[in-house]
Amino acid sequence: MSQRDAVFPARRHDLYRQHRYSPAIRSGGFLFVSGQVGVREDGTPEPDFAAQVRLAFANLAEVLAAAGCDFDDIVDVTTFHTDPEHQFDAIQAVRAEVMGAEPYPNWTAVGVNWLAGFDFEIKVVARLRDGAA
């Protein structure tokens, strides 16, 4: 395997091209997933916050699946929030639906003041399964 093997989901939103980045990179037995946001296919943010969070997790699921992984393979999570105090309950509700059972991955939540028009972003590192291409 090359040192940086890019992974793209079947449905690519326009941000990858606009900002020149890969959704994920396979390297050293791990999958490093770029920050996923609640972006619509045209590259614009989903305006409803709860729907934006759901879409970010759905986009993350698609990237993981493209590498032969799922949420159970995640070992480290970093989330970015523009208004953590008022957003955290909505994020936790979606997280509870998709993150599976214990042991949970590491999780770091960071409050930020700018996410290019988005209000939530999630970035993860996942272990690659044996034979994951």
C-alpha positions in Angstrom: 0.0 0.0 0.0 1.2 3.5 -0.8 1.9 5.8 2.1 -1.2 7.9 1.3 -4.0 6.1 -0.3 -7.0 8.4 -0.8 -10.5 7.1 -0.2 -13.6 8.7 -1.8 -17.2 7.7 -1.2 -19.4 6.9 -4.3 -21.3 10.2 -3.7 -18.8 13.0 -3.7 -20.0 16.4 -2.6 -18.5 19.5 -4.2 -16.3 20.6 -1.2 -13.7 18.0 -2.0 -13.0 19.6 -5.4 -13.5 23.2 -4.3 -11.0 23.0 -1.4 -8.7 20.3 -2.8 -8.7 17.6 -0.1 -9.4 13.9 0.2 -12.2 12.6 2.3 -9.9 10.1 3.9 -6.4 8.6 3.7 -5.5 5.0 4.5 -2.0 4.8 6.0 -0.3 2.5 8.5 -3.3 0.4 9.3 -5.6 3.4 10.0 -8.1 5.5 8.2 -7.7 9.2 8.7 -11.0 10.9 7.8 -11.1 14.6 7.0 -13.7 16.7 8.9 -17.2 15.9 7.6 -19.9 18.5 7.7 -23.6 18.6 6.9 -23.0 19.6 3.3 -25.6 19.2 0.6 -24.5 17.9 -2.8 -24.1 21.4 -4.2 -21.5 22.2 -1.5 -23.8 24.4 0.7 -24.5 23.8 4.4 -27.8 22.2 5.5 -29.5 25.1 7.2 -31.3 23.2 10.0 -28.8 22.4 12.8 -30.1 18.9 13.7 -30.3 18.0 10.1 -26.8 19.3 9.5 -25.5 17.1 12.3 -27.3 14.0 10.9 -26.0 14.8 7.4 -22.4 15.1 8.7 -22.7 11.7 10.4 -24.2 10.3 7.1 -21.3 11.7 5.1 -18.9 10.2 7.6 -20.7 6.8 7.3 -20.2 6.9 3.5 -16.5 7.7 3.8 -16.0 4.9 6.3 -17.9 2.4 4.1 -15.8 3.3 1.1 -12.8 2.1 3.1 -14.5 -1.1 4.4 -15.1 0.4 7.9 -18.0 1.5 10.0 -18.6 3.4 13.3 -17.4 0.4 15.4 -13.9 0.9 13.8 -13.5 4.5 15.0 -10.8 4.9 17.7 -10.6 8.7 17.9 -13.2 11.5 17.3 -12.8 15.3 17.2 -15.8 17.4 16.8 -16.0 21.2 16.2 -19.0 23.3 17.3 -19.8 26.9 16.8 -22.1 27.1 19.8 -21.3 24.1 22.0 -23.5 25.1 25.0 -26.7 25.2 22.8 -25.8 22.5 20.3 -24.5 19.7 22.5 -27.8 18.0 23.2 -28.7 17.7 19.5 -25.2 16.3 18.7 -25.4 13.8 21.6 -28.8 12.5 20.3 -27.4 11.7 16.9 -24.2 10.3 18.4 -26.2 7.9 20.6 -28.0 6.6 17.5 -24.8 5.8 15.5 -21.8 5.2 17.7 -22.7 1.7 18.9 -21.9 0.1 22.2 -19.0 0.4 24.6 -16.1 0.8 24.5 -16.6 4.2 22.9 -13.9 5.9 21.0 -11.9 8.8 22.4 -13.8 12.0 21.9 -12.6 15.6 21.9 -15.1 18.5 21.4 -13.8 21.9 20.4 -15.7 25.2 20.4 -14.8 27.3 17.4 -16.0 30.6 15.9 -15.9 29.7 12.2 -16.5 26.6 10.1 -16.9 28.1 6.7 -20.7 28.5 7.1 -21.2 25.2 8.9 -22.0 24.8 12.6 -20.7 21.3 13.2 -17.8 19.2 11.9 -16.6 15.7 12.8 -13.2 14.2 12.1 -12.2 10.6 13.0 -9.4 8.1 12.9 -10.5 4.5 12.4 -8.7 1.2 12.4 -8.6 -0.6 9.1 -9.9 -4.1 9.1 -7.8 -6.9 7.8 -8.2 -6.9 4.0 -9.9 -3.5 3.9 -9.1 -2.0 0.6 
